[in-house]
Amino acid sequence: MNAEIDEDPMFTGDAVGGWLQLPSSAVAEVMGGVGFDSVCIDTQHGLIGDDAVLGMLQALTATGTRSLVRVPGHGAEAIGRALDRGADGVIVPLVDTAEQAAAVAGACRYPPQGGHRSFGPLRPSWLGREPLTPGRCVVMIETRAAVENLESILAVEGLDAVFIGPSDLALAYDMPLTAQNADGPRSDEYADLIRTITGACAAAGMPVGIYCDSPAHARRFRELGCTFTMGPGEHAILRQAATAMLEQARGD
């Protein structure tokens, strides 16, 4: 973990982040104006293509909101493109080993810092940022292999936070997705699994976050040791609000 950002407000102090999966700079601007500690642009599972990322990052910058991009995979190319477009950091999915985590961390840093990122910070340069500033590096823990290798992953130099993929984690341990709910089947077993991860992160001094489908999930996972929460996606918020408004308008 980078010592200078131990208390990064994106990752600590019960931070709450927003989540974007629709390709719209206007929606990014709306979400950025809400007051989230950070907002993630999801290019793994969202509908956001490469060409939409720049405008969405510009919208978040205009609101003063810190930005993360969840990249599709481990590739250094996608990580570099997100950071060159001005993202403050990346969230990298399906990191199972310390070797993979080290490669990801290296893709966020330039050679003088022990990394292998190619120099070309296009947008950061015109925003006046220090050109060699490392991108925030967040790796996802969402498989059995990742949990088994967690101690060695947490020892990797250059990681800034861990992010739990709650649904993939449930599936990996043959639990129903509803185990994430406090009253769901096998919820106690699921809670113990989350505590295993958050406990190891706390011992290593590593911030740990998780994606949340609802405010109830955010409260539950905070109680289980998560230092930051993110989500739900804007499409889920929109659908829920529109459904409620329709029901109220019809008087059903």
N, C-alpha and C positions, 0 to 999 in steps of 0.2 A: 504494500500500500504506500502511496506517496505521503510522506510525513507532513508536507505542507498543506494537505487538504483533508487531514483527519476529521475536521469539523465542517467539511463542505456542506452548505445548507441544502444541496440537492439530495444528500444521502443520509443526513443525520438530523436529530432533533424532531423525530416523528414527521419528517417531510412528506408532503403529498404531491404527487405529480399527475399531470394529465396525459392522455394517450390519444393519438391520432392514427386512424386507419383509412380515411377517405382523402383522395388527392385534391385538396382545396386550400389555397393560401388564405382565402377568406375565412374558412373555418379555423385555420391555424391562428389567424389574428384574433378571432373571437375567443378561442381557448386560451390564447396567450394573455388576453386582457382580464382573465378571471382572477389571477393571483396565485396560480400553482407555483410550487417551488421549482419545477422543471416540467417540460412537455416532451414526450417521446414521439417521434415520427416512425411508424412501424412499416418497414419495407419487407419484412419477412412474411407476416400473415395479412397485412393490410392490402389495400388496392392501390397503393402508392408506387408509381413507377419512378425511375431514375430522374426523368425530366421534371417531375413535380416537386422534388425534394428542395431544390434551390429556392423557389418561391415561398415554400412553407417555412424554411429556415429564415428567410428575409422577413416574413411576417412576424415570426417569434422574436427576432431581433428588434423589430420596431416596437414591440410591447415591453422589451426589457426582460423577456423570459428566457431562462437557460434552456438549452436544447440538447436532446439526445436522439440518435438515430439507431433503431434496431436494424442491423444489417441482416441480409439473408443467410449468411454463413460465416465461416472462419476466414474467408479470402482476404488477403491484404489489400487487394484492389478496391473492394467495396468499402473497407474501413477507411482507406486513404481518400476515396472520393467523398465520403460523408464528411470527413474532417476538413478537406480542402474546400468544401462548400460552406464551411463555417459552423458545423455542429460542435458543441462543446465537448461531446463525447459520443461513444458508441456502446450499445448493448449487443453482445455477441451470443447467439443461441447455441445450445447443444455442445457445450464445452465439457468434455468427459475426463480429460487428463491434464496433468501439470504441463506436459509438453505442448498440448494445444493451447492452454492458457498462456504459456510463455510466448508462443508464436503470435497470439492475439495482442498481448501487451507490447511486443516488439513492433507490431504494425502501427501502434499508436504513438511511437517515439522515434526520434531521429537517431542516427548512429552515435552522436556524442553522448546520448543518454542511454546507450545500450540497446537501442532499437534498430529497426531496419526500414522505417518509413521513408519513402522517396520524397525529396523536398519539392514542394510545389503548392504551398499554402495560399491558393489564389484568393479566395474571399477573405480569409483572416488578414491577409496583407493589406487589403484596402479598408478593413475595419480598424487598422492600427494596432492589431494585437502583436505581442511578442512572437516572432515567427517560429521559434523553436519550442514554444509551449506544448507540452504533451497533451494529446486528447485524453479525456477521461475514459478509462477502460473498465467496463463492467461486463463480467462473464455470467452466463446463465447456468444455474444448477437445476437440472430437470430430468436426470436419468439416474438409474441405479449406479452406473459406473461413476458418475460425477459425485454422488454421495459417498461411495466407497473410496474415492480418491480425493475427497474434500480437503483433508489435512494437507496434502501435498499441493493442491491447487492454491490454497490460501497462503502457502509459503512463496508463491511466485512473485518476484519483484515486478512492480509496475501496475499491479491491479489496484483499482480504486474502490470497487464495490462488487458484491455478488448480488445476483438477481434471480429469485426463484421463479421457475415456470410452474405454477401450481397445478394446472390441468395435466401437463405431460408428466409431472411427478406422480400424480395420482394414478395415471394409466400405467406408468412404469412399475408401480407396486401393486398392480391389479386391484385398485380401489375404484369405486364409482366416482365420477366427477363431483357428485354431491357430498362426498366426504369433506370437501372444503367448507361446507356449512356446519355451523356449531351443532345443529340438531340432525345432521345427515348420517347415513349409515357409515360405520367405521370412522366417525369423526374423531374419536379419541386416539385411535391408531394414527390417523393422519396428523393430528396435532403433535403427537410424539415425534413423528418424522420431521415436521417443521422445526420443532425444538432441537432436534439433533443438529440441524443445519445452523440455526441461529445461535445455538450454544457454541458450536465450533467457531463461528464467525466472531462472536463476542470474545472468545478466548484469544483469537488472533488479532483483535482490534480492527476487524474488517466490517464496514457497513454492509447491511444486508437488506434488500428490498424484495418486493413481491408484487405481481400483477393482481388486481382485485376487480371482481365483477360487480361489487357493490360497496357502499359505505359500511355495511355490516361486516363484510370480509376485511375491510381495512382495519376496523376496530379489533376484529378477532386476531388478525395476523400481527398487529402491533402488540397485543397482549402476549403473543407467542414469541416475541423477541425481535420482530422486524423493525429496523430503524427508519425505513421509508416505504411508502406504498405508492402504486401508480395505477391509474385506470379508474373506472371502466372506459372503453373506447367511446369516442364522440357519437358514433352511430347508434350505440346502445342507449346513450343518454337521450339522443334525439328521438329514437323510437319509443322509449319509455314516456318521455314528455308528451309526444304527439298522441300516444294511446290514451294517456290520462286526460288530455285536453278533449279528445274526441268523446270519451266516455262522459265527461262532465258536461259537454255541450249537448249531448243527446239525453242526458239525464238518466242514463242507465244505472 
